Amino acid sequence: MNLFSIFKPLAFTMDPENVHDFSMKYFSKYPGISHLFPCAKVSEQLSITDSHTKWSSPVGLAAGFDKNAVAIEFFEKIGFGAVEVGTVTIEPQQGNERPRIWRYPENNSIRNAMGFPNAGSKVILENIKSSNHTCCLGINIGKNKNTSAADTPSEYAKLYEMFAPHGDYIVINISSPNTPGLRNLQTKEAFRDICIAIDEKRKMLSKPLYLKIAPDLNIEDIKDMVELSKEFSLSGIIATNTTIQHSYDKGGVSGAYIRNISRDIRKKVCELTKETKDISVIGVGGIDSFEDILEFWQQGGKMTQVYSSFIFHGPKLLVNIQNDMLRFLKENQLSSIQEYTDRF
Ligand SMILES: Cc1cc2nc3c(=O)[nH]c(=O)nc-3n(C[C@H](O)[C@H](O)[C@H](O)COP(=O)(O)O)c2cc1C
């Protein structure tokens, strides 16, 4: 059964965010409707670990899809190896004016200018606590739009403190293009202040901590981010968020449009972290096939995430990638994906 193929033609005539909200309501209330979609099956051969977390498959759901952590179980059931919720901010916020998501089906890409609409930390924490998931859970944290520069580090620290006991990893998001000034936090000085503030909390409770970066950083900025990640013993870098290198209107673009841009940044980050085995790279941005994932493994990465390709292909995407992974293992006489990725 594939409800997606029936639903998609109609859904693509409607406003993307309305469709998203409608779908999330059902995924949240009835996680069992996963049976109406093709589901990728859990298989130990496909599970993967870095030094910090274990995912039941190398493909996770990227941040921004389940912003309020309402449908973790549904996404686990259809076969994501991990789910990253958020971005969560301390206070609830509305985000930017609608419309703020645009689809480009002709090149499987999406543009969004959402600006972290979310229910806020208190509500989202309760949602996580009442979820019955067993999958690896990432929690992506960001600052409120109106938080001053001076208060920003302590706000990230507070979010870390609140959410670290309830997730498997935390992500510092300073790379979304739709919160004014957020990306300026990707400088050495600003990011150092955030790391120092969170470090205080990590002394009490240490959870894997990742940094999510933009695909628009220059090489010097990337080096700075990697250097600080090493200095503060972060668990890894998630590369990448959406790009502002486009000539559409406002917002960040994702999907096939950013495949090469993200891939090149990931390659650079993998090279710069190669010698530090405890820093892993999670690959996201334009990934929509096993070939993309294989290329990332060969660069030295392990876990990946998708967002846009899931919108265009639906849950069948996960099944196709899983079938390709199993075929790859068989053809190469490998016992697991872990065995293969550990070579690089
Ligand atoms: C509509 C939309 C909303 C997003 N919201 C967030 C978010 O809140 N936090 C975040 O870190 N990334 C967010 N992202 C970025 C994705 O997590 C991902 O990094 C990006 O889309 C690139 O992956 P893709 O090409 O597979 O879509 C969002 C992306 C889209 C399309």
The ligand as an ORCA input file, in Angstrom:
! r2SCAN-3c Opt
* xyz 0 1
  C      10.748     23.621      5.271
  C      12.090     23.391      5.921
  C      12.259     23.706      7.262
  C      13.501     23.504      7.882
  N      13.649     23.801      9.210
  C      14.834     23.556      9.814
  C      15.002     23.798     11.200
  O      14.079     24.222     11.915
  N      16.227     23.567     11.750
  C      17.285     23.086     11.018
  O      18.364     22.871     11.566
  N      17.138     22.824      9.694
  C      15.953     23.037      9.103
  N      15.815     22.772      7.772
  C      16.990     22.295      6.992
  C      17.035     20.766      6.867
  O      17.153     20.156      8.126
  C      18.231     20.343      5.982
  O      19.420     20.721      6.616
  C      18.192     20.987      4.597
  O      16.879     21.020      4.115
  C      19.068     20.248      3.609
  O      18.633     18.928      3.459
  P      17.726     18.442      2.203
  O      18.401     18.902      0.961
  O      17.639     16.937      2.355
  O      16.409     19.084      2.380
  C      14.587     22.977      7.134
  C      14.394     22.645      5.781
  C      13.170     22.837      5.182
  C      13.006     22.487      3.730
*
